[in-house]
Amino acid sequence: MGFTLHSVCFTLKVSLLLGSLLGLCLGLEFMGLPNQWARYLRWDASTRSDLSFQFKTNVSAGLLLYFDDGGVCDFLCLSLVDGRIQLRFSVDCAETTVITDKQVNDSNWHFLMVSRNHLRTVLVLDGEAKPGEVRPQRQYMNIVSDLFMGGVPSDIRPAALTLDGVLSEPPFQGFILDLKYGNSEPQLLGSHGARLDMEGLCAENPCENGGTCFLLDGEPHCDCSATGYFGKLCSEDVNHIPGLSHLMMGEQG
């Protein structure tokens, strides 16, 4: 047999690294401070597009994401309400709200996606989908502003914001990383009160089952070689791969 314990571990490390490069990206730490925000280039969600990111928090309320049409009718807002994710959006002044069943203020990593398809918007949390739909006369969402995460700048005039009260939403506290528009990373235009801190991400340690967090090219990755697990967060049990656990036990013997 050409396989050895060393080669198996090396293969798992390579798989881990590739998975990490695809799955983890630049992140922001939000401290929950007044007037905090991160501003990204506008997301073109007018008809069809997806947005996704990973996040972790231990608070029950806070503004995650917001953009609008400059104070007229259309907006999209993601926020934490009672520990759950709430999606509010409006197209041509027809508004609806979607809220998840699952609470997320548990200090664990969660994956969130917003999928836009004309009048239908789907909120996906950890693989569970919650659709929302409106029926206005206009068939597309009008978007003027850039995209804000963690909060909205307090110097924006209230009349230029479509959603009443968005400036008084509590700021988000926690980590947000791997923001994607479709498969692309949007440009970060600026931030206030948010840390671009990769060491902070490793201090929080996203790795499970005793995995070791390390930084590679400014991004966090997990070394699972001494854990008996693999995957980008050391969450997948080697024993669940047919033949692999037997091979490793044989090498150890």
Secondary structure as GFF3:
##gff-version 3
##sequence-region A 1 253
A	DSSP	alpha_helix	5	23	.	.	.	ID=ss1
A	DSSP	beta_strand	27	31	.	.	.	ID=ss2
A	DSSP	beta_strand	37	40	.	.	.	ID=ss3
A	DSSP	beta_strand	48	56	.	.	.	ID=ss4
A	DSSP	beta_strand	62	68	.	.	.	ID=ss5
A	DSSP	beta_strand	75	81	.	.	.	ID=ss6
A	DSSP	beta_strand	84	91	.	.	.	ID=ss7
A	DSSP	beta_strand	94	103	.	.	.	ID=ss8
A	DSSP	beta_strand	110	117	.	.	.	ID=ss9
A	DSSP	beta_strand	120	125	.	.	.	ID=ss10
A	DSSP	beta_strand	128	133	.	.	.	ID=ss11
A	DSSP	beta_strand	147	149	.	.	.	ID=ss12
A	DSSP	three_ten_helix	158	160	.	.	.	ID=ss13
A	DSSP	three_ten_helix	166	168	.	.	.	ID=ss14
A	DSSP	beta_strand	173	181	.	.	.	ID=ss15
A	DSSP	beta_strand	188	192	.	.	.	ID=ss16
A	DSSP	beta_strand	194	195	.	.	.	ID=ss17
A	DSSP	alpha_helix	198	204	.	.	.	ID=ss18
A	DSSP	beta_strand	212	216	.	.	.	ID=ss19
A	DSSP	beta_strand	219	223	.	.	.	ID=ss20
A	DSSP	beta_strand	229	230	.	.	.	ID=ss21
A	DSSP	beta_strand	236	237	.	.	.	ID=ss22
A	DSSP	three_ten_helix	238	240	.	.	.	ID=ss23
A	DSSP	alpha_helix	244	252	.	.	.	ID=ss24
###
